[in-house]
Amino acid sequence: MDGLAVISTFASIIVIVGAGYAVWRKVDVRLVLGVTALVLGGIAGEIAPIVREFLTTFSNERFVVPICCAMGFAYAMRKAECDVHLVRLLVKPIQRLRFFLIPGTILIGFVVNIPVISQTSTAVCLGAVIVPLLIAARFSSATIGATLLLGSSIGGELLNLGAPELLTVGGRLDLRPSQVRSEVIPLLLPHLMFSTILFWYFTIRHEKKISPPESPAPLPQESSSGETFRINYFKAAVPLLPLIILTLASPPIDLFHVPERYLVPAPEAPALAIGGPAFTMAKKHPAFETRLIGLAMLFGVAMVALSSPKTTWQLPKAFFEGAGYAFTEVVSLIVVASCFGKAIEIVGLAKILTGVITAVPNLLLPAAGIMPWAFATLSGSGMASTQALFAFFVPPAQESGVNPVEIGATVSVASALGRTMSPVAAVALMCGKLTGVDPFTLMKRVAPPLLISFTLVLLLRSLRIV
């Protein structure tokens, strides 16, 4: 490396450190990453690739269609209160069992976050029911906020085929989101189990130091209108319908096939005659999978309308409000994170990182856990962390003979870990607002169980146990 390259690398590191400080000081992460990308491009003398990356990602339907449709579906569910009925149904078995309220809340949050892909929306939906219940059970505000945060943010959305992390990893490796999800599950479920048990244990110790528990009060059974709340089981099932459809229509189940003409143009490849009949030798359209996710979410909106005919006229506006929210809060982060990742590549830092990991293969798995965790903790965004960093681990994984999808799963779960621990994450701010607790206090409560759990999961993965 010549002197100019050394100076350029040193200057780039200073800029990145400055960007990290700016994010920590709560400067908007989009502004920070976007400006940092341009500055790094200026250092390398190549601004054009940054601009191209912005425009390409901004209009990339691999992200826009599934993410915006998934969030639109979530907003439609909220309008018809389908998400509330799902939460009530899940809460019902545990509401009178104080001992199981903490792990039960975490698991319910995890399940609700699967269809309601936004962590903040999950916290709002869950909090409306859970916060009064946990207050009635005499838990402290810090415990309530931390429980709500852990359940809403630990990673339930990674089981949704429209999750941006799955789309990022799948897009980089030319794989279906379902293929990426199959590698996420062996990491995510043990992480959920370990962290829940550890948090439960730490919470019991914490609550004992405060005051002995009193007899819990029952969950309020009144709706906002003063009428007895009755669970509509069809409404409760609606949030899960698109996920069920996508699972049944995707490999390895393939229970039914959605006609491609509804999603993509007819293939133009010529037919080849093999032993008589003609077989069309055409590769499936690259947009089929992402559009299938969008179609499943639109079907979900139709089911929302069927479950609540009175709200049907409001659903189109709700859907597009949700899609707009997704573009503002999710796609925008993916765009600037992509620009940041491209800038890291242009200045040569990605090559240095790749070289180090390739030279020391044992660093691959720890680095794939630590770096996304740190980035997400700093920025408050798991999707931005995955989008910005995953590509750096692909070449070392391939050269080391490690399945890059496994590394993508590690990066995704680590990013969710960092987001959950971040005091600047939107979900942490919302949980703090719902319970009147400072986000830094919530971070202190969730950090120990999450870090211990994820370390244990990485150890098990390195030993090929999970």
C-alpha positions in Angstrom: 0.0 0.0 0.0 1.6 3.3 -1.1 1.6 6.5 0.9 -1.5 8.0 -0.8 -3.5 4.9 -0.2 -2.5 5.0 3.5 -3.6 8.6 3.8 -6.8 7.8 2.1 -7.5 4.9 4.3 -6.7 6.9 7.5 -8.9 9.7 6.4 -11.8 7.3 5.6 -11.6 5.8 9.1 -11.7 9.3 10.6 -14.8 10.1 8.6 -16.5 6.9 9.6 -15.7 7.4 13.3 -17.1 10.9 13.0 -20.2 9.5 11.4 -20.6 7.1 14.3 -20.3 10.0 16.8 -22.9 12.0 14.9 -25.4 9.1 15.0 -24.7 8.7 18.7 -25.5 12.4 19.1 -28.9 11.6 17.5 -28.3 13.2 14.1 -30.7 11.6 11.6 -29.0 8.3 10.5 -30.1 8.9 6.9 -28.4 12.3 6.8 -25.3 10.9 8.4 -24.9 7.8 6.1 -25.8 9.8 3.0 -23.3 12.5 3.7 -20.6 10.0 4.8 -21.0 8.1 1.6 -20.5 11.3 -0.5 -17.5 12.3 1.6 -15.9 8.8 1.3 -16.6 8.9 -2.5 -14.9 12.3 -2.6 -11.9 10.9 -0.8 -11.7 8.1 -3.4 -12.4 10.5 -6.2 -15.5 8.6 -7.4 -18.9 10.2 -6.6 -20.7 8.7 -9.6 -21.0 5.2 -8.2 -22.6 6.6 -5.0 -25.2 8.4 -7.1 -25.9 5.4 -9.2 -26.3 3.2 -6.1 -28.8 5.7 -4.7 -30.9 5.7 -7.8 -30.7 2.0 -8.3 -31.7 1.1 -4.8 -34.3 3.8 -4.6 -36.2 2.1 -7.4 -35.4 -1.5 -6.7 -38.6 -3.5 -6.5 -36.9 -6.2 -4.6 -37.2 -3.9 -1.6 -40.0 -1.6 -2.5 -42.7 -4.1 -3.4 -42.6 -6.6 -0.5 -41.7 -4.1 2.2 -44.2 -1.5 1.3 -47.0 -4.1 0.7 -46.2 -5.7 4.0 -46.4 -2.4 5.9 -49.5 -1.5 4.0 -51.1 -4.8 5.1 -50.1 -3.9 8.7 -51.8 -0.5 8.5 -54.9 -2.1 7.1 -54.9 -4.6 10.0 -54.6 -1.8 12.4 -57.6 0.0 10.9 -59.8 -3.0 11.4 -58.1 -3.9 14.7 -57.2 -7.4 13.5 -53.8 -7.0 15.3 -55.6 -6.2 18.6 -57.7 -9.4 18.3 -54.6 -11.4 17.6 -52.9 -9.9 20.7 -56.0 -10.5 22.9 -56.2 -14.1 21.7 -52.5 -14.7 22.5 -52.7 -13.0 25.9 -55.8 -14.7 27.1 -54.1 -18.0 28.3 -51.5 -16.1 30.4 -53.4 -13.1 31.8 -54.1 -14.7 35.2 -50.8 -16.4 35.6 -48.4 -13.8 36.9 -45.4 -16.1 36.9 -45.7 -16.6 33.1 -46.5 -13.0 32.2 -42.9 -12.0 31.4 -41.9 -14.9 29.1 -45.5 -14.9 27.7 -45.3 -11.3 26.7 -41.9 -11.8 25.0 -43.2 -14.7 23.0 -46.4 -12.9 22.1 -44.4 -9.9 20.9 -42.3 -12.2 18.8 -45.3 -13.8 17.2 -47.1 -10.5 16.6 -43.9 -9.0 15.0 -44.0 -11.7 12.3 -47.0 -10.3 10.4 -46.6 -6.8 11.8 -43.2 -6.3 10.4 -42.5 -3.0 12.1 -41.1 -3.3 15.6 -42.5 0.1 16.6 -46.0 -0.9 15.4 -45.7 -4.2 17.3 -44.8 -2.3 20.5 -47.8 0.0 20.1 -50.2 -2.8 19.3 -48.9 -5.0 22.1 -48.5 -2.2 24.6 -52.2 -1.3 24.5 -53.0 -4.6 26.0 -49.9 -5.7 27.8 -49.0 -2.5 29.7 -52.2 -2.3 31.7 -52.0 -6.1 32.3 -48.4 -5.9 33.7 -49.2 -2.8 35.7 -52.1 -4.6 37.3 -49.7 -7.5 38.0 -47.5 -5.0 40.0 -44.4 -5.1 37.8 -42.1 -2.1 37.8 -42.2 0.3 34.8 -38.7 -0.6 33.8 -39.6 -4.3 33.7 -42.7 -3.6 31.6 -40.8 -1.4 29.1 -37.9 -3.9 28.8 -40.3 -6.8 28.3 -42.2 -5.0 25.7 -39.0 -4.0 23.9 -37.5 -7.5 23.9 -40.6 -9.1 22.6 -41.2 -6.5 19.9 -37.7 -6.3 18.6 -35.8 -9.5 19.1 -36.4 -10.6 15.6 -39.9 -12.0 14.9 -39.9 -10.1 11.6 -37.1 -12.3 10.3 -39.7 -15.0 9.9 -41.7 -12.8 7.5 -40.7 -13.4 3.9 -41.1 -9.7 3.3 -38.4 -8.8 5.9 -35.8 -6.4 4.4 -33.0 -8.5 5.9 -34.1 -11.6 4.1 -34.4 -9.6 0.9 -31.0 -8.1 1.3 -29.3 -11.4 1.8 -31.3 -13.2 -0.8 -30.7 -10.4 -3.3 -27.0 -10.5 -2.9 -26.9 -14.3 -3.2 -29.7 -14.7 -5.8 -31.8 -16.8 -3.5 -35.4 -16.8 -2.4 -36.3 -15.2 0.9 -37.6 -18.6 2.1 -34.1 -20.1 1.5 -32.6 -17.4 3.7 -35.3 -17.8 6.4 -34.5 -21.5 6.6 -31.0 -20.6 7.7 -32.2 -17.9 10.1 -34.5 -20.2 12.1 -31.8 -22.4 13.6 -30.1 -19.2 15.0 -33.1 -17.1 15.9 -35.2 -19.7 17.8 -32.4 -20.7 20.2 -31.5 -17.0 20.7 -35.2 -16.3 21.5 -35.3 -19.2 24.0 -32.0 -18.4 25.8 -32.6 -14.6 26.0 -36.2 -15.1 27.2 -35.0 -17.5 30.0 -32.2 -15.2 31.0 -34.3 -12.1 31.0 -36.9 -13.9 33.0 -34.3 -14.9 35.6 -32.8 -11.4 35.8 -36.3 -9.9 36.0 -37.3 -12.1 39.0 -34.2 -11.0 40.8 -34.8 -7.3 40.0 -38.4 -7.4 41.1 -37.6 -9.1 44.4 -35.3 -6.2 45.2 -38.0 -3.7 44.7 -41.0 -5.0 46.6 -42.8 -8.3 47.1 -45.5 -8.9 44.5 -49.1 -8.3 45.4 -52.1 -10.2 44.1 -52.4 -9.3 40.4 -55.5 -7.7 39.0 -57.2 -9.3 36.0 -56.8 -8.0 32.5 -59.4 -5.2 31.8 -62.1 -6.7 29.7 -63.5 -3.4 28.5 -62.9 -1.9 25.1 -62.4 1.9 24.6 -66.1 2.2 23.9 -66.9 0.7 27.3 -68.3 -2.5 25.9 -67.0 -6.0 26.7 -64.3 -6.9 24.3 -65.1 -10.1 22.4 -62.4 -11.8 20.4 -63.2 -12.3 16.7 -61.3 -15.4 15.8 -61.4 -14.6 12.1 -59.9 -11.2 12.7 -57.3 -12.8 14.9 -56.4 -15.2 12.1 -56.2 -12.6 9.4 -52.6 -11.3 10.3 -51.2 -14.8 9.7 -53.0 -15.6 6.4 -50.4 -14.1 4.0 -47.6 -15.9 5.8 -49.4 -19.2 5.6 -50.0 -18.7 1.9 -46.4 -17.8 1.2 -45.2 -20.8 3.2 -47.5 -23.2 1.4 -46.7 -21.8 -2.0 -42.9 -21.8 -1.6 -40.4 -24.7 -1.6 -40.1 -27.2 0.0 -43.9 -27.5 0.5 -45.2 -26.1 -2.9 -48.7 -27.1 -2.0 -50.1 -24.9 -4.7 -48.9 -22.7 -7.5 -49.8 -19.1 -8.2 -50.1 -18.5 -11.9 -47.1 -16.4 -13.1 -49.3 -14.4 -15.5 -50.6 -12.5 -12.5 -47.2 -11.3 -11.5 -44.8 -11.3 -14.4 -44.9 -11.2 -18.3 -45.1 -14.5 -20.1 -41.6 -15.9 -20.9 -40.2 -15.2 -24.3 -37.8 -18.2 -24.4 -38.3 -20.6 -27.3 -39.7 -24.1 -26.7 -37.5 -27.1 -27.2 -39.0 -30.4 -28.4 -37.8 -33.3 -26.3 -39.2 -36.7 -27.4 -42.4 -35.2 -28.8 -44.0 -32.6 -26.6 -42.5 -29.1 -26.3 -41.0 -28.0 -23.0 -40.4 -24.3 -22.4 -36.9 -23.8 -21.2 -37.3 -20.4 -19.5 -35.9 -19.3 -16.2 -38.5 -17.9 -13.8 -38.8 -14.1 -13.9 -36.4 -12.6 -11.3 -39.2 -10.4 -9.9 -41.6 -13.3 -9.3 -40.7 -14.1 -5.7 -40.9 -10.5 -4.5 -44.1 -9.8 -6.3 -45.6 -13.0 -4.9 -44.9 -11.6 -1.4 -46.7 -8.4 -2.4 -49.6 -10.3 -3.8 -50.0 -12.3 -0.6 -50.1 -9.1 1.4 -52.8 -7.7 -1.0 -54.8 -10.9 -0.4 -54.4 -10.2 3.3 -55.9 -6.7 2.8 -58.9 -8.3 1.1 -59.3 -10.6 4.1 -59.2 -7.6 6.4 -62.0 -6.1 4.4 -64.0 -9.4 4.6 -63.4 -9.5 8.4 -64.6 -5.9 8.9 -66.9 -4.7 6.1 -67.5 -1.4 7.9 -63.9 -0.3 7.4 -63.6 -1.4 3.8 -63.8 2.1 2.4 -61.0 3.2 4.7 -58.6 0.3 3.8 -57.1 1.6 0.5 -56.0 4.9 2.2 -54.7 2.9 5.2 -52.8 0.5 2.8 -51.0 3.4 1.0 -50.3 5.2 4.2 -48.5 2.1 5.4 -46.7 1.8 2.1 -45.6 5.4 2.4 -44.4 4.8 6.0 -42.4 1.8 4.9 -40.7 3.9 2.2 -40.0 6.7 4.6 -38.8 4.6 7.5 -37.5 1.4 5.9 -36.6 1.8 2.2 -35.0 5.1 2.9 -32.6 3.5 5.3 -31.8 0.7 2.9 -31.0 3.3 0.2 -28.6 5.3 2.3 -27.1 2.2 3.8 -26.5 0.8 0.3 -24.7 4.1 -0.6 -22.6 3.8 2.6 -21.7 0.2 1.8 -20.7 1.2 -1.8 -18.6 4.0 -0.5 -16.8 1.6 1.9 -16.1 -0.6 -1.1 -14.8 2.3 -3.2 -12.3 3.6 -0.7 -10.9 0.1 -0.2 -11.9 -0.6 3.4 -14.1 -3.5 2.3 -11.1 -5.0 0.5 -9.0 -4.6 3.6 -11.7 -6.2 5.8 -12.1 -9.1 3.3 -8.4 -9.7 3.2 -8.1 -9.8 7.0 -11.0 -12.2 7.4 -9.7 -14.4 4.5 -6.3 -14.6 6.1 -7.8 -15.5 9.5 -10.9 -17.6 8.7 -11.7 -18.0 12.4 -12.6 -14.3 12.5 -15.4 -14.7 10.0 -18.2 -15.8 12.4 -17.3 -13.5 15.3 -16.9 -10.6 12.8 -20.3 -11.4 11.2 -21.8 -11.1 14.7 -19.9 -8.2 16.3 -19.8 -5.7 13.4 -23.5 -5.7 12.5 -24.4 -5.7 16.2 -22.2 -2.6 16.8 -23.5 -0.8 13.7 -27.2 -1.5 14.6 -26.6 -0.4 18.2 -25.1 2.8 17.0 -27.7 3.6 14.3 -30.8 2.0 15.8 -31.6 0.2 12.6 -31.2 -3.6 12.0 -32.0 -3.3 8.3 -29.5 -0.6 7.7 -26.8 -2.7 9.4 -27.6 -5.8 7.3 -27.8 -3.8 4.1 -24.5 -1.9 4.7 -22.3 -4.8 6.0 -23.5 -8.2 4.7 -21.8 -7.9 1.3 -18.4 -7.6 2.9 -18.6 -11.1 4.4 -19.6 -12.9 1.2 -16.2 -13.2 -0.5 -14.4 -14.4 2.7 -17.1 -16.9 3.3 -16.9 -18.3 -0.2 -13.1 -18.5 -0.1 -13.3 -20.2 3.3 -15.8 -22.7 2.1 -18.5 -21.4 4.5 -22.1 -21.2 3.3 -22.7 -17.4 2.8 -26.3 -17.9 3.6 -25.3 -18.9 7.1 -23.3 -15.8 7.5 -26.2 -13.8 6.2 -28.4 -15.3 8.9 -25.8 -14.4 11.5 -25.6 -10.9 10.3 -29.4 -10.5 10.3 -29.8 -11.9 13.8 -26.9 -9.8 15.1 -28.4 -6.7 13.5 -31.7 -7.4 15.3 -29.7 -7.8 18.5 -28.1 -4.4 18.1 -31.3 -2.7 17.3 -33.0 -4.1 20.4 -30.1 -2.8 22.5 -29.9 0.6 20.9 -31.3 3.5 22.9 -31.8 5.5 19.7 -33.9 2.8 18.0 -37.5 3.9 17.2 -38.9 0.8 19.1 -36.9 1.6 22.2 -38.1 5.2 22.1 -41.7 4.0 21.7 -41.4 1.5 24.6 -39.9 4.2 26.8 -42.8 6.5 25.9 -45.4 3.9 26.6 -44.0 3.1 30.0 -42.4 6.4 31.1 -38.9 4.9 31.2 -35.7 6.3 29.8 -34.4 4.2 26.8 -31.0 3.9 28.3 -32.6 2.2 31.3 -34.3 -0.2 29.0 -31.0 -0.9 27.2 -29.4 -1.8 30.5 -32.1 -4.3 31.2 -32.1 -6.1 27.9 -28.4 -6.0 27.1 -27.1 -8.7 29.5 -29.5 -11.5 28.5 -29.2 -10.6 24.8 -25.4 -10.6 24.8 -25.1 -13.8 26.8 -27.7 -15.5 24.6 -26.1 -14.4 21.3 -22.6 -15.4 22.4 -23.9 -18.8 23.4 -25.7 -19.2 20.0 -22.5 -18.2 18.1 -20.6 -20.8 20.1 -23.1 -23.5 19.3 -23.0 -22.4 15.6 -19.2 -22.7 15.6 -19.5 -26.2 17.0 -22.2 -27.0 14.4 -24.7 -27.8 17.1 -27.3 -25.3 15.7 
